[in-house]
């Protein structure tokens, strides 16, 4: 049973999406793009998705990219300039870190989810001559299952004239109004960039960056990992658009998932102990690497796909079982997982 994937809404095998793709292929849609989007690879399916996504997320514009990793790399290498500063949560995703390290801007970390530390870091950057400041955070952290204090970070960004870049990978389709992500309520303020990965709750592939139209135009012409990458298959763009339509039209999926999350948190806490976080990602902190691996093996032998997460992905001494709640497993499966876990510990 699936307790490790990010297919939160069960859309990776959705029959309706599959039928749409088969019909599109039967109608002659190309299997591949054939080139980068600035050359032959641009396709109406890409532009249709971007228009739909901008409306869905309430953003001025959207840019579709081949992967979340490329999207983060593009955002951080293209937008922050030499002389700028990037102030980032210390637990931000590895793909964002790669982009930040490759950026011409200087960068500094602040303590996880500590808005006061973020503000102090910005003030130090300004004192050291930084021009534009960019705050970087995830909305839902992928290994801890906790959420960022986005309201506080946006307040800081507006007071101190900074941009806020939010990686919504584990919130898109699940959290925020209508599954639009936890930063959606700040769209339209002109200083928000959000990265919406399409391979998790949407069950497809690629990533959408929502941002002001001027910044989109700049990225199209200056983001090297966008310019020099073959465009995503038109079929992938169509699949993402269909997935967004399902999120919009079937809110009961989100309600069902959140109900599953509450149920799983209660059951696993009774079997294992306190479960940190507040989302569909349930980290069961074990501590020792070998014990985490042993527990994961024990559960998999009993039919439950749970993975051990160890350093360097998480800090030393915090090896864990990462339980991901999806609509691919029902409450009976959760009961079985909790019983197996109680036996193992």
C-alpha positions in Angstrom: 0.0 0.0 0.0 1.2 3.5 -1.0 2.4 5.4 2.0 5.5 6.9 0.4 4.4 8.6 -2.9 3.4 12.3 -3.4 0.4 11.3 -5.4 -1.8 12.9 -2.7 -5.1 13.1 -4.7 -4.6 9.8 -6.6 -4.5 11.6 -9.9 -1.5 9.8 -11.3 -3.8 7.0 -12.7 -6.9 9.0 -13.2 -9.1 7.5 -15.9 -10.5 10.8 -17.1 -7.0 12.3 -17.6 -5.9 9.1 -19.4 -8.9 9.2 -21.8 -8.2 12.9 -22.6 -4.6 12.1 -23.5 -5.6 9.1 -25.6 -8.1 11.3 -27.5 -5.4 14.0 -28.0 -2.9 11.5 -29.4 -5.6 10.0 -31.6 -6.2 13.5 -32.9 -2.6 13.9 -33.9 -0.9 15.6 -30.9 2.8 15.2 -31.1 4.6 12.9 -28.7 7.5 15.4 -28.2 8.1 19.1 -28.5 11.0 18.8 -30.8 13.0 21.7 -29.5 13.2 24.5 -26.9 10.2 26.8 -26.5 12.2 29.7 -28.0 12.7 27.6 -31.1 10.3 25.0 -32.6 9.2 23.6 -29.3 6.5 26.1 -28.3 3.0 24.6 -28.7 -0.5 25.9 -28.1 -0.9 23.3 -25.3 1.8 25.0 -23.3 0.2 28.4 -23.8 -3.3 27.1 -23.0 -2.0 25.6 -19.8 -0.3 28.8 -18.8 -3.4 30.9 -19.4 -5.5 28.4 -17.4 -3.0 28.2 -14.6 -2.8 31.9 -14.2 -6.5 32.1 -13.9 -6.6 29.1 -11.5 -4.0 30.4 -9.2 -5.2 34.0 -9.4 -1.8 35.1 -10.8 -0.9 37.7 -13.4 0.9 35.1 -15.5 2.3 31.5 -15.4 5.3 29.8 -17.0 5.4 26.0 -17.6 8.7 24.2 -17.2 9.9 20.7 -17.5 10.4 19.9 -13.8 10.3 21.5 -10.4 14.1 21.2 -10.1 14.5 23.2 -13.3 11.9 25.8 -12.2 13.7 26.5 -9.0 17.0 26.6 -10.8 15.6 29.0 -13.3 13.9 31.3 -10.8 17.0 31.7 -8.6 19.6 32.1 -11.4 17.5 34.5 -13.5 15.7 36.8 -11.2 18.1 37.8 -8.3 20.9 39.9 -9.8 24.5 40.6 -8.8 24.3 43.0 -5.9 21.1 41.5 -4.6 20.7 39.2 -1.6 18.6 36.0 -1.2 17.5 35.2 2.4 16.4 31.6 2.7 14.9 29.3 5.2 17.6 26.8 6.2 15.4 23.8 5.3 14.5 24.8 1.8 14.5 22.1 -0.8 17.8 21.0 -2.4 16.7 22.2 -5.9 16.2 25.7 -4.5 19.6 25.5 -2.8 21.2 24.6 -6.1 19.6 27.6 -7.8 20.6 29.9 -4.9 24.2 28.7 -5.0 24.4 29.2 -8.7 22.9 32.7 -8.5 25.0 35.9 -8.9 23.3 37.3 -5.7 24.7 36.8 -2.3 22.7 34.6 0.1 22.2 33.9 3.8 20.1 31.4 5.8 17.7 32.1 8.6 16.5 29.6 11.2 13.7 27.4 10.1 10.2 29.1 10.1 11.6 32.0 12.2 10.2 35.2 10.7 12.1 37.4 13.1 15.4 35.8 12.0 14.4 36.4 8.4 13.8 40.1 9.1 17.2 40.3 10.9 18.9 38.6 7.9 17.3 41.1 5.5 18.4 44.1 7.6 22.0 42.7 7.7 21.9 42.2 3.9 20.7 45.8 3.5 23.4 47.1 5.8 26.0 45.3 3.6 24.7 47.0 0.5 22.2 44.6 -0.9 20.0 46.2 -3.6 16.9 43.9 -4.1 16.2 41.2 -1.5 14.5 37.9 -2.2 13.0 35.8 0.6 12.9 32.0 -0.2 10.7 29.5 1.6 8.6 26.4 1.1 4.9 26.5 2.0 4.9 22.9 3.2 8.2 21.3 4.1 8.6 17.9 2.5 10.4 16.1 5.3 8.8 17.7 8.4 5.3 18.3 7.2 5.1 21.7 8.8 4.1 25.0 7.1 5.9 28.3 6.7 4.6 31.5 8.5 3.8 33.0 5.1 1.7 35.8 6.4 4.6 37.0 8.5 7.0 36.6 5.7 4.8 38.5 3.3 4.4 41.3 5.9 8.2 41.5 6.1 8.5 41.5 2.3 6.1 44.4 2.0 7.6 46.4 4.8 11.2 45.9 3.6 10.6 46.0 -0.1 11.5 42.4 -0.8 10.2 39.7 -3.1 8.8 36.4 -1.6 9.6 33.2 -3.5 7.5 30.3 -2.3 8.0 26.6 -3.3 4.4 25.3 -3.2 5.4 21.7 -4.2 3.6 19.9 -1.4 0.8 22.4 -1.0 -0.4 22.7 -4.7 -3.7 20.8 -5.1 -4.1 20.2 -1.4 -3.8 23.4 0.7 -4.9 26.9 0.4 -8.2 28.1 -1.1 -9.4 25.5 -3.6 -6.0 23.7 -3.5 -4.3 26.8 -5.0 -1.4 26.7 -2.5 -0.8 28.6 0.8 0.5 31.7 -1.0 -2.6 32.1 -3.2 -4.1 34.7 -0.9 -1.1 37.0 -1.6 -1.4 36.8 -5.4 -1.8 40.2 -7.1 0.5 42.1 -4.7 3.3 42.2 -7.3 6.1 40.8 -5.1 5.2 37.0 -5.1 6.7 34.3 -7.1 5.4 30.7 -6.5 6.6 27.4 -7.9 3.9 24.8 -8.3 5.3 21.4 -9.0 3.0 19.3 -11.1 4.3 15.8 -10.2 2.9 15.6 -6.7 -0.8 16.2 -5.9 -1.5 16.9 -9.6 -0.1 13.5 -10.5 1.6 14.6 -13.7 5.0 16.2 -14.6 6.6 19.6 -14.9 6.2 22.8 -12.9 4.3 26.1 -13.1 5.9 29.3 -12.0 3.3 32.0 -11.2 4.7 35.5 -11.2 4.1 39.1 -12.5 4.0 39.2 -16.3 7.2 41.4 -16.6 9.2 38.8 -14.6 7.8 36.0 -16.8 9.0 37.9 -19.9 12.4 38.3 -18.3 12.7 34.6 -17.4 11.7 33.5 -20.9 14.6 35.5 -22.3 17.2 35.2 -19.5 16.6 31.9 -17.6 19.2 29.6 -19.2 17.7 26.4 -17.8 14.5 27.4 -19.6 16.1 28.7 -22.8 18.4 25.7 -23.4 16.0 22.9 -22.4 13.7 21.0 -24.8 10.2 22.0 -24.1 8.0 19.6 -22.1 5.8 17.3 -24.3 2.5 19.0 -25.3 0.9 16.0 -23.9 2.3 16.8 -20.4 0.9 20.3 -20.6 -2.6 18.9 -21.5 -2.3 16.4 -18.6 -1.5 19.2 -16.1 -4.4 21.3 -17.4 -6.8 18.4 -16.9 -5.5 17.8 -13.4 -6.0 21.4 -12.4 -9.6 21.1 -13.8 -10.2 18.2 -11.5 -8.9 20.0 -8.5 -11.2 22.9 -9.3 -14.3 20.8 -10.1 -13.9 18.1 -7.4 -13.2 19.8 -4.1 -14.4 16.6 -2.4 -11.0 15.0 -3.2 -9.2 17.6 -1.0 -11.9 17.1 1.8 -11.4 13.4 1.7 -7.6 13.6 1.8 -7.7 16.0 4.8 -10.0 13.7 6.6 -7.6 10.8 5.9 -4.8 12.9 7.3 -6.5 13.6 10.6 -7.4 9.9 10.9 -3.9 8.7 10.1 -2.3 11.2 12.5 -4.5 10.0 15.4 -3.9 6.3 14.6 -0.1 6.6 14.1 0.3 8.8 17.2 -1.4 6.0 19.3 0.9 3.4 17.8 4.2 5.3 17.7 3.9 8.5 19.7 3.7 12.2 18.9 3.6 13.0 15.1 5.0 16.5 14.3 3.7 18.7 11.5 0.2 19.5 10.4 -0.1 18.3 6.8 -0.4 15.1 4.8 3.3 14.4 5.4 3.7 12.6 8.8 7.3 12.3 10.0 7.8 9.6 12.6 11.1 10.6 14.2 13.2 7.5 15.0 16.6 9.0 15.6 19.1 6.3 14.6 19.7 5.6 10.9 19.8 1.8 11.3 16.6 1.7 13.4 14.7 3.7 10.8 15.9 1.5 8.0 14.9 -1.6 10.0 11.5 -0.3 10.7 10.9 0.6 7.1 12.0 -2.9 6.0 9.6 -4.5 8.6 6.7 -2.5 7.3 7.4 -3.1 3.6 7.6 -6.9 4.4 4.0 -6.5 5.6 2.8 -4.7 2.5 3.2 -1.1 3.5 5.4 1.1 1.4 7.1 3.4 3.9 10.6 4.7 3.4 13.3 5.6 5.9 14.8 9.1 5.5 18.3 9.6 6.7 21.1 12.3 6.7 22.0 14.2 4.7 18.4 14.7 3.6 17.5 15.4 7.3 19.7 16.4 10.2 21.9 14.0 12.1 20.0 12.2 14.8 16.6 12.8 13.2 16.3 9.8 10.9 12.6 9.1 10.4 9.9 7.2 8.7 8.2 9.5 6.3 4.5 8.5 6.0 2.7 10.2 3.1 -1.1 10.1 3.3 -2.7 9.8 -0.1 -6.1 8.7 -1.5 -4.4 5.6 -2.8 -4.8 4.0 0.6 -8.0 3.8 2.6 -8.7 3.9 6.4 -8.5 0.1 6.6 -5.0 0.4 5.2 -4.1 3.1 7.7 -5.4 0.8 10.5 -3.2 -2.0 9.2 -0.1 0.3 9.1 -0.7 1.5 12.6 -1.1 -2.1 13.9 2.2 -3.2 12.1 4.0 -0.1 13.5 2.8 -0.9 17.0 4.2 -4.4 16.6 7.5 -3.1 15.3 8.2 -0.6 18.1 
